Amino acid sequence: MTMNIDRRQLMALGTFGLGALSVPASASLIGAKGFTHGIASGEPSQNSILLWTRFVGTCDNRLTVEIAENIDFSGPKISGEIVAQAERDHIAKITIDGLNPDQWYFYRFIAPDGTVSQIGRTRTLPEGATRRFNIGVVGCSNLPFGYFNAYAHAAQNRDLDLMIHTGDYLYEYPIGTYPSNEQALAGRMIQPSHEMVQLADYRLRYAAYRSDPDLQRLHQILPMIAMWDDHEFANDAYKDGAENHDASEGNWSTRKRVAERVYREWMPVSDRNHSDPLWSEYQIGDLATIFLTESRIGARNQPVDLVAALKGQQDVQKALETFRDDVWQDPAREMIGGEQEAWLAAAMQKSKASGTKWQVWSQQCVMGELKLPQEATNWVADDAPAFAKKRLEVGAMAAKIGLPINFDAWDGYPQARERALKIAQQAEADLIVLSGDSHNAWAFDLATDDGAAGVEFGGHSVTSPGIESYLSGAKPDVAGRALVETNPQLQWTDTAHRGYMTVTLTPEKATSTWHFLDTIRAKSIALTGSKSQTVLRGRNRLRG
């Protein structure tokens, strides 16, 4: 990384403190005018960056955007114009071209009446020889569960060059559901109060989340590459439906289309035509290629349901074996689909052939193999509901014959996972998989029948509770140790903390550091600890 930015400018940007970013939670939801939800940048290349803002007026408003190397916008700058359209919820997005590689920039929007937005900081990607690049990885941010302290900490981490959001940027549930009213933190309110289903619901929920000052600050400070997971649509979404969608909520295709539209309105991501691919790639000089894939609404088949398969079966053991061999191992079941697999294969081959050091695959769900330890049946609390105890009992039985914990992750699509990892092996890739979704932290050595395939750094959540909330009868270190002992691919896990991950890339090694926040129940960026795992280039295994 080349720091082409004056330290005084960085300090000046720091004076745009959290207080200046604060937006009353109700202000953006009851008719605020002007620049209402901060600014953001995303999808950087060597010569371009996408800039985002929201400006509410009485009609469409033409905004001027300026981007410069100096925070006071003296000297050379590039200007452009973009319309904040009422029909698009007053969102304005513009991609600025003609920038220099590996350069930090400042940007702002100017309204027709002369009102100026906050000043944002962003950067382009390096070109050619690159010695170091630092990526922050966040995901699974449920606003009522607690404060976005992980965002606040990442925003003041001056080593970071880029943020990746692995999905579950927000959650669709009504007030009182995940979290319950008892679990919800006072003052962390969402709108609408009901589940987001219609266009206005999705827009209002994004407005509620984007009113959070820590999320606004993160977007102000760093460019972001983002892809949705399931909750931007509905829980456990797949191409033809979702666990949290039924006929009373209308047509799934309509809901899916609405959810994607609003995601593209409110996030610093490109719009797309129906025929455009959902996947993309980003080149970090000669150091890394980041492959960003989609694994929810494009090709994924419905997750298999073990509990349903066993219901009413007299011979449970036989039913388990039939489920394993005929259903779970079905090679026709897709996670990312054949077209995306073909693109990924060609892109990895091209990256490796160009001499790029690392092939970084950013996607949503945990890829490593996870089975339930047999002792987990003793981890559930005595007062846990009967269904939770039953599911642990079934999970332990399933693990004995090789079935996993979570069929919504890559574990539910073993043949698709094998194909994907063999793509990396055939390319002789130095593969790093980044994942989210599970709410806990994981470090895996990934492998196929042919041997080592790469490593996985699984990010823990910003606020959403992890597996520990369902296994309250075991201390996290006990559960973590048993999980590692049960699962050969798993090298380390943390099942206790919220936070975020940073990944530092150099030509010789890649190191992931998981940062553990002390609390999410009060505003604080204090850490309670961290953990790092390293892979050396050419090894495709974590360093012991």
CORDAJO-V920328 format. One record per residue. N is the residue number from 1. PSI is psi in whole degrees, -180 to 180 (none if undefined). OMEGA is omega in whole degrees, 0 to 359 (999 if undefined). BURIAL is b if it has 24 or more other C-alpha atoms within 12 Angstrom, else e. Layout:
# CORDAJO-V920328
N,PSI,OMEGA,BURIAL  N,PSI,OMEGA,BURIAL
This chain:
# CORDAJO-V920328
1,132,175,b  2,119,183,b  3,82,179,b  4,60,180,e  5,132,181,b  6,135,182,e  7,-35,179,e  8,-35,178,e  9,-40,179,b  10,-42,178,b  11,-37,179,e  12,-41,177,e  13,-33,178,b  14,-23,178,b  15,-11,172,e  16,60,191,b  17,179,183,e  18,-32,179,b  19,-40,181,e  20,-21,181,e  21,-14,187,b  22,134,175,b  23,121,179,b  24,137,187,b  25,-30,182,b  26,-19,189,b  27,-42,184,e  28,-8,187,b  29,-3,183,b  30,37,170,e  31,26,176,e  32,149,179,e  33,165,179,e  34,-154,177,b  35,111,193,b  36,-24,189,b  37,34,175,b  38,-154,184,b  39,167,180,b  40,161,174,b  41,157,182,b  42,176,176,b  43,53,180,b  44,150,168,b  45,-169,178,b  46,-24,188,b  47,7,184,b  48,163,176,b  49,144,176,b  50,131,180,b  51,145,188,b  52,144,166,b  53,175,174,b  54,126,180,b  55,117,183,b  56,120,174,b  57,-166,180,b  58,-13,180,e  59,-160,173,e  60,147,181,e  61,129,179,b  62,120,182,b  63,148,170,b  64,139,175,b  65,140,178,b  66,141,178,b  67,133,186,b  68,165,179,b  69,-18,182,b  70,143,184,b  71,-24,178,b  72,5,176,e  73,24,172,e  74,160,181,e  75,-165,184,e  76,141,175,e  77,158,176,b  78,135,180,b  79,156,176,b  80,175,178,b  81,145,179,b  82,148,181,b  83,127,169,b  84,107,189,b  85,130,177,e  86,-36,182,e  87,-19,178,e  88,33,178,b  89,31,175,b  90,24,179,b  91,143,174,b  92,127,177,b  93,141,179,b  94,139,175,b  95,122,180,b  96,124,179,b  97,177,176,e  98,20,180,e  99,167,179,b  100,146,178,b  101,151,172,b  102,46,185,b  103,133,171,b  104,143,180,b  105,161,171,b  106,148,182,b  107,160,178,b  108,160,175,b  109,147,180,b  110,128,182,b  111,165,180,b  112,-30,181,b  113,7,179,e  114,-6,177,e  115,137,182,e  116,137,177,b  117,175,167,b  118,159,173,b  119,132,178,b  120,159,175,b  121,137,179,b  122,-179,181,b  123,160,172,b  124,167,181,b  125,152,180,b  126,160,179,b  127,138,178,b  128,-152,185,e  129,126,183,e  130,123,185,b  131,-22,185,b  132,142,175,b  133,136,186,b  134,126,183,b  135,131,171,b  136,140,182,b  137,123,181,b  138,161,177,b  139,164,172,b  140,70,184,b  141,100,181,b  142,109,191,b  143,-46,184,b  144,-16,179,b  145,-23,181,b  146,-176,181,b  147,149,179,b  148,58,182,b  149,-29,177,b  150,-41,176,b  151,-43,182,b  152,-42,180,b  153,-44,179,b  154,-38,182,b  155,-28,179,b  156,8,176,b  157,101,188,b  158,-4,179,b  159,-15,188,e  160,142,177,b  161,-24,190,b  162,146,172,b  163,142,169,b  164,129,173,b  165,117,185,b  166,1,173,b  167,176,192,b  168,50,177,b  169,-31,175,b  170,176,182,b  171,149,190,b  172,-10,194,b  173,158,173,b  174,164,174,b  175,132,180,b  176,-7,177,e  177,119,177,e  178,74,10,b  179,161,171,b  180,169,179,e  181,-33,180,e  182,-34,181,e  183,-27,186,e  184,141,179,b  185,130,182,b  186,135,178,e  187,-13,180,e  188,75,188,b  189,146,175,b  190,155,171,b  191,151,353,b  192,170,181,b  193,-22,179,e  194,174,179,e  195,143,178,b  196,122,183,b  197,-46,183,b  198,169,181,b  199,-49,181,b  200,-33,179,b  201,-49,181,b  202,-42,180,b  203,-42,181,b  204,-36,180,b  205,-42,175,b  206,-41,179,b  207,-39,179,b  208,-47,180,b  209,-44,183,b  210,-2,171,b  211,-12,181,b  212,127,185,b  213,-31,180,b  214,-37,175,b  215,-41,176,b  216,-42,181,b  217,-42,179,b  218,-45,178,b  219,-32,181,b  220,-32,191,b  221,-33,189,b  222,144,172,b  223,154,184,b  224,140,166,b  225,129,188,b  226,149,171,b  227,140,179,b  228,160,165,b  229,-134,185,b  230,-38,190,b  231,-15,170,b  232,-16,176,b  233,-75,176,b  234,157,186,b  235,136,178,b  236,50,180,b  237,149,172,b  238,-178,191,b  239,-30,185,b  240,5,181,b  241,-163,179,b  242,153,176,b  243,-40,183,e  244,49,174,b  245,134,176,b  246,176,187,e  247,-27,180,e  248,-18,181,e  249,10,175,e  250,-169,183,e  251,133,181,e  252,-40,180,b  253,-39,178,b  254,-46,180,e  255,-41,180,b  256,-43,180,b  257,-42,179,b  258,-45,182,b  259,-42,178,b  260,-40,179,b  261,-48,184,b  262,-37,174,b  263,-46,182,b  264,-24,173,b  265,-48,193,b  266,-12,181,b  267,154,177,b  268,65,180,b  269,159,182,b  270,151,167,b  271,162,178,b  272,148,170,e  273,162,184,e  274,-32,183,e  275,-8,181,e  276,146,178,e  277,156,178,e  278,-10,186,b  279,165,183,b  280,172,178,b  281,156,182,b  282,134,185,b  283,121,179,b  284,78,183,b  285,-137,175,b  286,12,186,b  287,-42,185,b  288,151,165,b  289,129,175,b  290,122,176,b  291,120,181,b  292,114,184,b  293,165,180,b  294,131,185,b  295,26,181,b  296,-67,193,b  297,-10,186,b  298,-48,187,b  299,-13,187,b  300,132,172,b  301,160,179,b  302,134,177,b  303,143,177,b  304,156,186,b  305,102,182,b  306,-42,182,b  307,-43,179,b  308,-37,181,e  309,-29,182,b  310,-13,184,b  311,126,177,e  312,2,181,e  313,131,178,e  314,-42,179,e  315,90,186,e  316,-40,181,e  317,-45,179,e  318,-41,179,e  319,-39,178,b  320,-45,182,b  321,-40,177,b  322,-43,178,e  323,-46,181,b  324,-48,189,b  325,-35,187,e  326,-28,184,e  327,-59,185,b  328,-39,184,b  329,11,181,b  330,117,183,e  331,-14,181,e  332,-12,183,e  333,130,187,b  334,147,171,b  335,-53,178,b  336,-12,175,b  337,157,184,b  338,-39,181,e  339,-42,180,e  340,-36,176,b  341,-43,180,b  342,-42,177,e  343,-45,182,b  344,-41,179,b  345,-47,180,b  346,-40,182,e  347,-40,178,b  348,-41,177,b  349,-44,180,b  350,-43,180,b  351,-48,182,b  352,-41,181,b  353,-27,181,e  354,-8,182,e  355,8,178,b  356,136,189,b  357,-46,188,b  358,143,173,b  359,106,187,b  360,117,183,b  361,106,177,b  362,119,180,b  363,-170,196,b  364,-50,193,b  365,153,178,b  366,133,183,b  367,-30,181,b  368,160,183,b  369,130,181,b  370,117,174,b  371,155,183,b  372,127,175,b  373,146,182,b  374,-33,181,b  375,-5,182,b  376,-22,177,b  377,-19,179,b  378,-1,185,b  379,-19,182,b  380,141,181,b  381,151,182,e  382,-33,183,e  383,12,178,e  384,149,180,e  385,156,184,e  386,-36,182,e  387,-35,179,e  388,-43,178,b  389,-40,180,b  390,-41,181,e  391,-37,176,b  392,-39,178,b  393,-45,178,b  394,-41,179,b  395,-39,178,b  396,-41,177,b  397,-43,181,b  398,-40,182,b  399,-30,181,b  400,-27,180,e  401,18,172,e  402,12,180,b  403,148,188,b  404,179,178,b  405,-48,194,b  406,109,181,b  407,-5,176,b  408,-17,176,b  409,-174,177,b  410,-23,176,b  411,-25,178,b  412,-3,184,b  413,63,190,b  414,-35,180,b  415,-37,176,b  416,-40,177,b  417,-43,179,b  418,-43,178,b  419,-44,183,b  420,-44,181,b  421,-32,177,b  422,-25,171,b  423,-45,180,b  424,-41,180,b  425,-42,181,b  426,-29,177,b  427,-6,186,b  428,41,184,b  429,150,165,b  430,87,195,b  431,130,169,b  432,119,177,b  433,129,174,b  434,134,182,b  435,166,176,b  436,-135,168,b  437,-40,190,b  438,-17,180,b  439,-6,178,b  440,167,184,b  441,136,184,b  442,148,170,b  443,117,185,b  444,147,159,b  445,114,182,b  446,144,183,b  447,159,170,b  448,-173,175,b  449,-20,181,e  450,-3,178,e  451,-161,184,e  452,139,181,b  453,-20,183,b  454,-170,178,b  455,159,176,b  456,131,171,b  457,107,181,b  458,122,185,b  459,143,175,b  460,172,189,b  461,159,173,b  462,-46,179,b  463,-24,188,b  464,138,183,b  465,148,182,b  466,-164,184,b  467,-25,181,b  468,-25,181,b  469,-20,179,b  470,-12,182,b  471,53,188,b  472,-6,178,b  473,-1,180,e  474,141,174,b  475,144,183,e  476,-38,181,b  477,-32,177,e  478,-47,179,b  479,-43,180,b  480,-43,179,b  481,-42,180,e  482,-38,177,b  483,-43,179,b  484,-42,181,b  485,-30,183,e  486,-28,189,b  487,106,185,b  488,-33,180,e  489,-26,185,b  490,121,182,b  491,-24,181,b  492,149,174,b  493,155,170,b  494,125,182,b  495,34,185,b  496,-23,196,b  497,157,170,b  498,160,179,b  499,-142,180,b  500,172,186,b  501,144,169,b  502,141,180,b  503,118,180,b  504,122,181,b  505,131,169,b  506,169,179,b  507,-27,185,b  508,-30,186,e  509,164,175,b  510,130,183,b  511,127,173,b  512,134,175,b  513,125,177,b  514,123,181,b  515,125,185,b  516,116,178,b  517,144,180,b  518,-35,181,b  519,157,167,b  520,1,184,b  521,-5,173,b  522,156,180,e  523,118,181,e  524,143,174,e  525,17,177,b  526,137,177,e  527,148,174,e  528,-3,178,e  529,-177,177,e  530,167,178,b  531,137,180,b  532,146,174,b  533,141,186,b  534,142,171,b  535,134,176,b  536,142,180,b  537,136,182,b  538,-8,184,b  539,-41,185,b  540,26,173,b  541,147,177,b  542,144,181,b  543,125,182,e  544,none,999,e
